Amino acid sequence: EVLPGDHDEL
Amino acid sequence: MNIFRFLGDISHLSAIIILLLKIWKSRSCAGISGKSQLLFAIVFTTRYLDLFTNFISFYNTSMKVVYVASSYATVWMIYSKFKATYDGNHDTFRVEFLIVPTAILSFLVNHDFTPLEILWTFSIYLESVAILPQLFMVSKTGEAETITSHYLFALGIYRTLYLFNWIWRYQFEEFFDLIAIVAGLVQTVLYCDFFYLYITKVLKGKKLSLPA
């Protein structure tokens, strides 16, 4: 599950 | 980074450049929905607020800057520079019906109840429906210029490629983001009708016309 705030996609 | 995500970003960048050039060269924004472009400017603004605080890579930062700058430039051309050519009578989609539900949903369904995260979530939800005013305008005018259909195709393909990127990342990186995936699926489904028309008509040299 993605951690909040670490969105590495555009 | 994987090939699907890279091709997706290139397709997205191409769509943005195609639109910018179409309006700038023809000095006209006929057939272009200013509302959709406004929504895209909101999408990029709310999604890239961490532009200066969260450095991921040169590629990531430079693409974000290009996306934000070009979306504002496009809105400026439509509502200011070439506003005489803006076809407001056919650009009548009620954007509040897109902004309010996505804003509410971003408060209810998100990864973390913090301002940045809620704004990021809002931008993901809004992006999935931001093209509706444009598709509505094409259906209302009953046709679209060929360059506009190429713009829409590139824009639609970008999120379709991102779906493959998420499959790839789930498979090889144990990464998945359900919010982005569900919104990406909705976004891609909205283009299906257009994809069918584009492939059956525009690629055969015909003009894109919708049964009015």
Boltz contact constraints between the chains, C-beta under 6 A:
constraints:
  - contact:
      token1: [A, 2]
      token2: [B, 177]
      max_distance: 6.0
  - contact:
      token1: [A, 4]
      token2: [B, 111]
      max_distance: 6.0
  - contact:
      token1: [A, 4]
      token2: [B, 112]
      max_distance: 6.0
  - contact:
      token1: [A, 4]
      token2: [B, 117]
      max_distance: 6.0
  - contact:
      token1: [A, 8]
      token2: [B, 56]
      max_distance: 6.0
  - contact:
      token1: [A, 10]
      token2: [B, 9]
      max_distance: 6.0
  - contact:
      token1: [A, 10]
      token2: [B, 63]
      max_distance: 6.0
